[in-house]
Amino acid sequence: MADDVNQRVEDALEKLVSITERSGNLRKDLKQDTLESVSVLWKEFSILKCQIETEREEPKELREEVKNAKDELVRRDKQLYKWRHLWTTCSNLQAAEIN
């Protein structure tokens, strides 16, 4: 969908340039103003595309960070479970020796 929007904008800007350059009836200052406006729009459109791409990447990076944090929590939880089991086993053995 985004590619379709990009293409339609590009086509519209190219059409404006083409019409402006081909038209012999337009005043020179009007032609110049139109071409300058198209140039500004093209530049701003490119900046917006870059910003959108950057904003799309941020959630991916954050999801990866969350996944890594969850994996680390699971790993630590398993390790804690082993330590508790070992501690309980040792405590039970010590209690049995005392009795």
N, CA, C and O atoms as CSV, one atom per row, in Angstrom:
chain,resi,resn,atom,element,x,y,z
A,1,MET,N,N,0.818,-1.186,0.000
A,1,MET,CA,C,0.000,0.000,0.000
A,1,MET,C,C,0.869,1.260,0.000
A,1,MET,O,O,0.623,2.191,-0.767
A,2,ALA,N,N,1.883,1.280,0.864
A,2,ALA,CA,C,2.770,2.441,0.932
A,2,ALA,C,C,3.480,2.633,-0.393
A,2,ALA,O,O,3.704,3.766,-0.820
A,3,ASP,N,N,3.838,1.531,-1.051
A,3,ASP,CA,C,4.506,1.641,-2.348
A,3,ASP,C,C,3.586,2.275,-3.382
A,3,ASP,O,O,4.037,3.050,-4.225
A,4,ASP,N,N,2.284,1.945,-3.320
A,4,ASP,CA,C,1.312,2.544,-4.236
A,4,ASP,C,C,1.218,4.050,-4.010
A,4,ASP,O,O,1.189,4.824,-4.967
A,5,VAL,N,N,1.171,4.463,-2.751
A,5,VAL,CA,C,1.104,5.891,-2.421
A,5,VAL,C,C,2.359,6.589,-2.920
A,5,VAL,O,O,2.285,7.650,-3.540
A,6,ASN,N,N,3.505,5.993,-2.648
A,6,ASN,CA,C,4.766,6.578,-3.113
A,6,ASN,C,C,4.753,6.766,-4.627
A,6,ASN,O,O,5.136,7.818,-5.140
A,7,GLN,N,N,4.314,5.747,-5.318
A,7,GLN,CA,C,4.314,5.808,-6.780
A,7,GLN,C,C,3.354,6.875,-7.285
A,7,GLN,O,O,3.686,7.599,-8.224
A,8,ARG,N,N,2.168,6.991,-6.683
A,8,ARG,CA,C,1.207,8.006,-7.123
A,8,ARG,C,C,1.745,9.415,-6.896
A,8,ARG,O,O,1.562,10.290,-7.743
A,9,VAL,N,N,2.401,9.642,-5.772
A,9,VAL,CA,C,2.979,10.961,-5.496
A,9,VAL,C,C,4.084,11.257,-6.505
A,9,VAL,O,O,4.132,12.340,-7.088
A,10,GLU,N,N,4.966,10.288,-6.702
A,10,GLU,CA,C,6.049,10.465,-7.677
A,10,GLU,C,C,5.477,10.784,-9.060
A,10,GLU,O,O,5.946,11.703,-9.732
A,11,ASP,N,N,4.470,10.027,-9.480
A,11,ASP,CA,C,3.854,10.248,-10.795
A,11,ASP,C,C,3.244,11.643,-10.894
A,11,ASP,O,O,3.393,12.317,-11.914
A,12,ALA,N,N,2.563,12.073,-9.846
A,12,ALA,CA,C,1.924,13.398,-9.854
A,12,ALA,C,C,2.974,14.505,-9.954
A,12,ALA,O,O,2.792,15.468,-10.699
A,13,LEU,N,N,4.063,14.370,-9.212
A,13,LEU,CA,C,5.116,15.384,-9.267
A,13,LEU,C,C,5.778,15.407,-10.648
A,13,LEU,O,O,6.046,16.477,-11.195
A,14,GLU,N,N,6.036,14.237,-11.199
A,14,GLU,CA,C,6.634,14.170,-12.537
A,14,GLU,C,C,5.697,14.775,-13.596
A,14,GLU,O,O,6.147,15.437,-14.531
A,15,LYS,N,N,4.384,14.534,-13.431
A,15,LYS,CA,C,3.418,15.095,-14.370
A,15,LYS,C,C,3.421,16.618,-14.294
A,15,LYS,O,O,3.359,17.285,-15.327
A,16,LEU,N,N,3.493,17.175,-13.094
A,16,LEU,CA,C,3.550,18.631,-12.943
A,16,LEU,C,C,4.787,19.210,-13.625
A,16,LEU,O,O,4.711,20.233,-14.304
A,17,VAL,N,N,5.912,18.550,-13.437
A,17,VAL,CA,C,7.146,19.018,-14.079
A,17,VAL,C,C,6.994,18.949,-15.594
A,17,VAL,O,O,7.348,19.889,-16.306
A,18,SER,N,N,6.471,17.844,-16.073
A,18,SER,CA,C,6.313,17.655,-17.513
A,18,SER,C,C,5.380,18.708,-18.113
A,18,SER,O,O,5.692,19.307,-19.141
A,19,ILE,N,N,4.253,18.925,-17.474
A,19,ILE,CA,C,3.288,19.918,-17.970
A,19,ILE,C,C,3.915,21.309,-17.973
A,19,ILE,O,O,3.770,22.070,-18.930
A,20,THR,N,N,4.609,21.622,-16.891
A,20,THR,CA,C,5.221,22.942,-16.766
A,20,THR,C,C,6.279,23.168,-17.829
A,20,THR,O,O,6.350,24.247,-18.418
A,21,GLU,N,N,7.099,22.160,-18.079
A,21,GLU,CA,C,8.166,22.307,-19.059
A,21,GLU,C,C,7.640,22.348,-20.494
A,21,GLU,O,O,8.213,23.035,-21.339
A,22,ARG,N,N,6.563,21.627,-20.778
A,22,ARG,CA,C,6.018,21.561,-22.134
A,22,ARG,C,C,5.165,22.763,-22.488
A,22,ARG,O,O,5.045,23.139,-23.654
A,23,SER,N,N,4.576,23.356,-21.466
A,23,SER,CA,C,3.621,24.424,-21.726
A,23,SER,C,C,4.328,25.692,-22.191
A,23,SER,O,O,5.150,26.260,-21.472
A,24,GLY,N,N,4.001,26.115,-23.382
A,24,GLY,CA,C,4.575,27.353,-23.915
A,24,GLY,C,C,3.740,28.563,-23.532
A,24,GLY,O,O,4.175,29.702,-23.706
A,25,ASN,N,N,2.541,28.321,-23.011
A,25,ASN,CA,C,1.627,29.416,-22.691
A,25,ASN,C,C,1.842,29.991,-21.298
A,25,ASN,O,O,1.339,31.073,-20.995
A,26,LEU,N,N,2.582,29.283,-20.445
A,26,LEU,CA,C,2.785,29.769,-19.079
A,26,LEU,C,C,3.821,30.881,-19.056
A,26,LEU,O,O,4.819,30.847,-19.776
A,27,ARG,N,N,3.556,31.861,-18.215
A,27,ARG,CA,C,4.553,32.913,-18.031
A,27,ARG,C,C,5.804,32.296,-17.431
A,27,ARG,O,O,5.732,31.293,-16.721
A,28,LYS,N,N,6.948,32.896,-17.716
A,28,LYS,CA,C,8.234,32.370,-17.255
A,28,LYS,C,C,8.276,32.305,-15.723
A,28,LYS,O,O,8.749,31.313,-15.168
A,29,ASP,N,N,7.790,33.343,-15.034
A,29,ASP,CA,C,7.824,33.356,-13.569
A,29,ASP,C,C,6.904,32.292,-12.978
A,29,ASP,O,O,7.214,31.704,-11.942
A,30,LEU,N,N,5.780,32.046,-13.633
A,30,LEU,CA,C,4.862,31.005,-13.167
A,30,LEU,C,C,5.485,29.620,-13.344
A,30,LEU,O,O,5.356,28.758,-12.475
A,31,LYS,N,N,6.160,29.415,-14.475
A,31,LYS,CA,C,6.863,28.151,-14.697
A,31,LYS,C,C,7.914,27.934,-13.617
A,31,LYS,O,O,8.003,26.856,-13.030
A,32,GLN,N,N,8.703,28.965,-13.364
A,32,GLN,CA,C,9.771,28.873,-12.377
A,32,GLN,C,C,9.201,28.573,-10.995
A,32,GLN,O,O,9.726,27.724,-10.273
A,33,ASP,N,N,8.125,29.272,-10.626
A,33,ASP,CA,C,7.494,29.041,-9.321
A,33,ASP,C,C,6.977,27.610,-9.202
A,33,ASP,O,O,7.117,26.976,-8.156
A,34,THR,N,N,6.383,27.111,-10.272
A,34,THR,CA,C,5.857,25.745,-10.261
A,34,THR,C,C,6.983,24.734,-10.099
A,34,THR,O,O,6.879,23.807,-9.295
A,35,LEU,N,N,8.052,24.909,-10.856
A,35,LEU,CA,C,9.178,23.973,-10.773
A,35,LEU,C,C,9.845,24.028,-9.398
A,35,LEU,O,O,10.237,22.994,-8.859
A,36,GLU,N,N,9.973,25.212,-8.838
A,36,GLU,CA,C,10.551,25.331,-7.494
A,36,GLU,C,C,9.656,24.659,-6.453
A,36,GLU,O,O,10.147,23.984,-5.547
A,37,SER,N,N,8.339,24.846,-6.587
A,37,SER,CA,C,7.399,24.221,-5.649
A,37,SER,C,C,7.463,22.701,-5.729
A,37,SER,O,O,7.446,22.015,-4.707
A,38,VAL,N,N,7.534,22.187,-6.936
A,38,VAL,CA,C,7.644,20.736,-7.128
A,38,VAL,C,C,8.944,20.242,-6.506
A,38,VAL,O,O,8.965,19.190,-5.867
A,39,SER,N,N,10.010,20.981,-6.685
A,39,SER,CA,C,11.300,20.592,-6.114
A,39,SER,C,C,11.222,20.527,-4.591
A,39,SER,O,O,11.729,19.586,-3.979
A,40,VAL,N,N,10.592,21.518,-3.987
A,40,VAL,CA,C,10.438,21.529,-2.520
A,40,VAL,C,C,9.581,20.344,-2.084
A,40,VAL,O,O,9.918,19.650,-1.125
A,41,LEU,N,N,8.488,20.116,-2.780
A,41,LEU,CA,C,7.613,18.985,-2.426
A,41,LEU,C,C,8.356,17.661,-2.534
A,41,LEU,O,O,8.203,16.793,-1.675
A,42,TRP,N,N,9.148,17.501,-3.569
A,42,TRP,CA,C,9.917,16.267,-3.753
A,42,TRP,C,C,10.885,16.060,-2.593
A,42,TRP,O,O,10.990,14.965,-2.041
A,43,LYS,N,N,11.587,17.126,-2.235
A,43,LYS,CA,C,12.551,17.052,-1.139
A,43,LYS,C,C,11.845,16.706,0.172
A,43,LYS,O,O,12.286,15.818,0.902
A,44,GLU,N,N,10.752,17.405,0.467
A,44,GLU,CA,C,10.024,17.158,1.716
A,44,GLU,C,C,9.421,15.758,1.732
A,44,GLU,O,O,9.398,15.100,2.773
A,45,PHE,N,N,8.942,15.310,0.596
A,45,PHE,CA,C,8.388,13.962,0.492
A,45,PHE,C,C,9.466,12.922,0.800
A,45,PHE,O,O,9.204,11.941,1.496
A,46,SER,N,N,10.665,13.135,0.286
A,46,SER,CA,C,11.778,12.214,0.566
A,46,SER,C,C,12.113,12.188,2.045
A,46,SER,O,O,12.367,11.122,2.604
A,47,ILE,N,N,12.117,13.342,2.682
A,47,ILE,CA,C,12.387,13.421,4.126
A,47,ILE,C,C,11.311,12.672,4.899
A,47,ILE,O,O,11.623,11.921,5.822
A,48,LEU,N,N,10.054,12.868,4.533
A,48,LEU,CA,C,8.950,12.165,5.208
A,48,LEU,C,C,9.065,10.651,5.056
A,48,LEU,O,O,8.818,9.908,6.005
A,49,LYS,N,N,9.442,10.194,3.855
A,49,LYS,CA,C,9.607,8.754,3.644
A,49,LYS,C,C,10.681,8.202,4.573
A,49,LYS,O,O,10.510,7.130,5.153
A,50,CYS,N,N,11.788,8.929,4.716
A,50,CYS,CA,C,12.863,8.478,5.606
A,50,CYS,C,C,12.392,8.437,7.059
A,50,CYS,O,O,12.697,7.494,7.790
A,51,GLN,N,N,11.658,9.448,7.469
A,51,GLN,CA,C,11.149,9.485,8.845
A,51,GLN,C,C,10.194,8.329,9.110
A,51,GLN,O,O,10.233,7.717,10.178
A,52,ILE,N,N,9.349,8.037,8.151
A,52,ILE,CA,C,8.397,6.930,8.309
A,52,ILE,C,C,9.143,5.608,8.430
A,52,ILE,O,O,8.808,4.780,9.276
A,53,GLU,N,N,10.146,5.409,7.594
A,53,GLU,CA,C,10.938,4.179,7.658
A,53,GLU,C,C,11.619,4.040,9.017
A,53,GLU,O,O,11.649,2.955,9.598
A,54,THR,N,N,12.164,5.145,9.515
A,54,THR,CA,C,12.823,5.129,10.824
A,54,THR,C,C,11.823,4.777,11.915
A,54,THR,O,O,12.122,3.975,12.800
A,55,GLU,N,N,10.641,5.369,11.855
A,55,GLU,CA,C,9.614,5.095,12.864
A,55,GLU,C,C,9.112,3.661,12.782
A,55,GLU,O,O,8.691,3.100,13.794
A,56,ARG,N,N,9.147,3.064,11.611
A,56,ARG,CA,C,8.739,1.663,11.467
A,56,ARG,C,C,9.775,0.732,12.093
A,56,ARG,O,O,9.426,-0.315,12.637
A,57,GLU,N,N,11.028,1.111,12.017
A,57,GLU,CA,C,12.105,0.281,12.555
A,57,GLU,C,C,12.108,0.274,14.078
A,57,GLU,O,O,12.452,-0.742,14.684
A,58,GLU,N,N,11.734,1.379,14.707
A,58,GLU,CA,C,11.783,1.474,16.168
A,58,GLU,C,C,10.945,0.395,16.861
A,58,GLU,O,O,11.441,-0.248,17.786
A,59,PRO,N,N,9.692,0.176,16.444
A,59,PRO,CA,C,8.927,-0.892,17.104
A,59,PRO,C,C,9.566,-2.275,16.944
A,59,PRO,O,O,9.503,-3.098,17.857
A,60,LYS,N,N,10.175,-2.527,15.797
A,60,LYS,CA,C,10.851,-3.820,15.597
A,60,LYS,C,C,11.983,-3.976,16.604
A,60,LYS,O,O,12.153,-5.034,17.210
A,61,GLU,N,N,12.754,-2.902,16.773
A,61,GLU,CA,C,13.867,-2.950,17.718
A,61,GLU,C,C,13.353,-3.125,19.146
A,61,GLU,O,O,13.932,-3.876,19.931
A,62,LEU,N,N,12.276,-2.438,19.474
A,62,LEU,CA,C,11.716,-2.561,20.820
A,62,LEU,C,C,11.161,-3.963,21.064
A,62,LEU,O,O,11.326,-4.515,22.152
A,63,ARG,N,N,10.504,-4.538,20.059
A,63,ARG,CA,C,9.999,-5.915,20.209
A,63,ARG,C,C,11.150,-6.882,20.439
A,63,ARG,O,O,11.038,-7.809,21.241
A,64,GLU,N,N,12.252,-6.668,19.738
A,64,GLU,CA,C,13.423,-7.527,19.914
A,64,GLU,C,C,13.993,-7.379,21.327
A,64,GLU,O,O,14.381,-8.365,21.952
A,65,GLU,N,N,14.039,-6.133,21.826
A,65,GLU,CA,C,14.525,-5.911,23.193
A,65,GLU,C,C,13.624,-6.612,24.212
A,65,GLU,O,O,14.117,-7.235,25.152
A,66,VAL,N,N,12.310,-6.511,24.027
A,66,VAL,CA,C,11.363,-7.157,24.942
A,66,VAL,C,C,11.541,-8.667,24.889
A,66,VAL,O,O,11.540,-9.329,25.927
A,67,LYS,N,N,11.692,-9.213,23.690
A,67,LYS,CA,C,11.885,-10.659,23.552
A,67,LYS,C,C,13.153,-11.096,24.276
A,67,LYS,O,O,13.149,-12.101,24.988
A,68,ASN,N,N,14.244,-10.341,24.095
A,68,ASN,CA,C,15.499,-10.680,24.764
A,68,ASN,C,C,15.358,-10.592,26.277
A,68,ASN,O,O,15.897,-11.429,27.000
A,69,ALA,N,N,14.634,-9.579,26.763
A,69,ALA,CA,C,14.425,-9.434,28.207
A,69,ALA,C,C,13.597,-10.601,28.742
A,69,ALA,O,O,13.895,-11.129,29.813
A,70,LYS,N,N,12.562,-11.007,28.009
A,70,LYS,CA,C,11.747,-12.150,28.434
A,70,LYS,C,C,12.589,-13.426,28.468
A,70,LYS,O,O,12.496,-14.209,29.414
A,71,ASP,N,N,13.403,-13.632,27.443
A,71,ASP,CA,C,14.272,-14.810,27.404
A,71,ASP,C,C,15.219,-14.818,28.607
A,71,ASP,O,O,15.455,-15.864,29.212
A,72,GLU,N,N,15.753,-13.654,28.945
A,72,GLU,CA,C,16.652,-13.552,30.091
A,72,GLU,C,C,15.908,-13.852,31.398
A,72,GLU,O,O,16.447,-14.520,32.280
A,73,LEU,N,N,14.681,-13.362,31.519
A,73,LEU,CA,C,13.878,-13.651,32.718
A,73,LEU,C,C,13.596,-15.147,32.843
A,73,LEU,O,O,13.672,-15.704,33.938
A,74,VAL,N,N,13.274,-15.787,31.741
A,74,VAL,CA,C,13.019,-17.230,31.761
A,74,VAL,C,C,14.284,-17.969,32.182
A,74,VAL,O,O,14.232,-18.890,32.997
A,75,ARG,N,N,15.425,-17.558,31.619
A,75,ARG,CA,C,16.697,-18.202,31.959
A,75,ARG,C,C,16.991,-18.045,33.450
A,75,ARG,O,O,17.387,-19.005,34.112
A,76,ARG,N,N,16.800,-16.851,33.969
A,76,ARG,CA,C,17.070,-16.604,35.392
A,76,ARG,C,C,16.070,-17.329,36.286
A,76,ARG,O,O,16.424,-17.796,37.369
A,77,ASP,N,N,14.823,-17.422,35.833
A,77,ASP,CA,C,13.810,-18.135,36.606
A,77,ASP,C,C,14.172,-19.621,36.713
A,77,ASP,O,O,14.020,-20.225,37.775
A,78,LYS,N,N,14.645,-20.198,35.620
A,78,LYS,CA,C,15.070,-21.605,35.642
A,78,LYS,C,C,16.258,-21.793,36.575
A,78,LYS,O,O,16.328,-22.767,37.324
A,79,GLN,N,N,17.183,-20.854,36.517
A,79,GLN,CA,C,18.356,-20.933,37.387
A,79,GLN,C,C,17.939,-20.806,38.862
A,79,GLN,O,O,18.441,-21.536,39.716
A,80,LEU,N,N,17.035,-19.889,39.148
A,80,LEU,CA,C,16.537,-19.715,40.515
A,80,LEU,C,C,15.827,-20.980,40.994
A,80,LEU,O,O,15.984,-21.390,42.144
A,81,TYR,N,N,15.047,-21.594,40.107
A,81,TYR,CA,C,14.356,-22.824,40.461
A,81,TYR,C,C,15.364,-23.908,40.832
A,81,TYR,O,O,15.166,-24.632,41.808
A,82,LYS,N,N,16.446,-24.023,40.057
A,82,LYS,CA,C,17.486,-25.016,40.363
A,82,LYS,C,C,18.116,-24.739,41.725
A,82,LYS,O,O,18.325,-25.658,42.517
A,83,TRP,N,N,18.420,-23.465,41.996
A,83,TRP,CA,C,19.029,-23.115,43.273
A,83,TRP,C,C,18.087,-23.409,44.439
A,83,TRP,O,O,18.517,-23.906,45.480
A,84,ARG,N,N,16.796,-23.100,44.259
A,84,ARG,CA,C,15.825,-23.397,45.320
A,84,ARG,C,C,15.745,-24.900,45.568
A,84,ARG,O,O,15.719,-25.355,46.712
A,85,HIS,N,N,15.708,-25.656,44.484
A,85,HIS,CA,C,15.620,-27.103,44.608
A,85,HIS,C,C,16.860,-27.644,45.328
A,85,HIS,O,O,16.753,-28.490,46.215
A,86,LEU,N,N,18.026,-27.150,44.937
A,86,LEU,CA,C,19.264,-27.578,45.573
A,86,LEU,C,C,19.282,-27.181,47.050
A,86,LEU,O,O,19.674,-27.975,47.904
A,87,TRP,N,N,18.859,-25.951,47.346
A,87,TRP,CA,C,18.829,-25.471,48.729
A,87,TRP,C,C,17.852,-26.302,49.565
A,87,TRP,O,O,18.159,-26.676,50.698
A,88,THR,N,N,16.672,-26.589,48.998
A,88,THR,CA,C,15.678,-27.401,49.709
A,88,THR,C,C,16.222,-28.798,49.963
A,88,THR,O,O,16.049,-29.344,51.053
A,89,THR,N,N,16.868,-29.369,48.980
A,89,THR,CA,C,17.445,-30.705,49.118
A,89,THR,C,C,18.507,-30.708,50.216
A,89,THR,O,O,18.531,-31.597,51.068
A,90,CYS,N,N,19.377,-29.711,50.185
A,90,CYS,CA,C,20.427,-29.623,51.204
A,90,CYS,C,C,19.833,-29.410,52.591
A,90,CYS,O,O,20.292,-30.009,53.564
A,91,SER,N,N,18.828,-28.572,52.683
A,91,SER,CA,C,18.172,-28.315,53.976
A,91,SER,C,C,17.521,-29.574,54.517
A,91,SER,O,O,17.593,-29.865,55.711
A,92,ASN,N,N,16.890,-30.312,53.629
A,92,ASN,CA,C,16.248,-31.557,54.054
A,92,ASN,C,C,17.282,-32.576,54.527
A,92,ASN,O,O,17.051,-33.288,55.504
A,93,LEU,N,N,18.409,-32.645,53.844
A,93,LEU,CA,C,19.468,-33.570,54.234
A,93,LEU,C,C,20.039,-33.170,55.589
A,93,LEU,O,O,20.287,-34.026,56.439
A,94,GLN,N,N,20.246,-31.891,55.790
A,94,GLN,CA,C,20.779,-31.413,57.082
A,94,GLN,C,C,19.783,-31.694,58.201
A,94,GLN,O,O,20.172,-32.107,59.293
A,95,ALA,N,N,18.516,-31.473,57.934
A,95,ALA,CA,C,17.492,-31.731,58.955
A,95,ALA,C,C,17.440,-33.212,59.284
A,95,ALA,O,O,17.253,-33.587,60.441
A,96,ALA,N,N,17.603,-34.050,58.278
A,96,ALA,CA,C,17.590,-35.497,58.519
A,96,ALA,C,C,18.786,-35.918,59.331
A,96,ALA,O,O,18.670,-36.808,60.173
A,97,GLU,N,N,19.940,-35.304,59.108
A,97,GLU,CA,C,21.136,-35.651,59.873
A,97,GLU,C,C,21.005,-35.240,61.324
A,97,GLU,O,O,21.514,-35.926,62.210
A,98,ILE,N,N,20.330,-34.132,61.580
A,98,ILE,CA,C,20.170,-33.645,62.953
A,98,ILE,C,C,19.230,-34.560,63.727
A,98,ILE,O,O,19.445,-34.808,64.914
A,99,ASN,N,N,18.218,-35.050,63.083
A,99,ASN,CA,C,17.247,-35.908,63.765
A,99,ASN,C,C,17.804,-37.281,63.843
A,99,ASN,O,O,17.157,-38.180,64.380
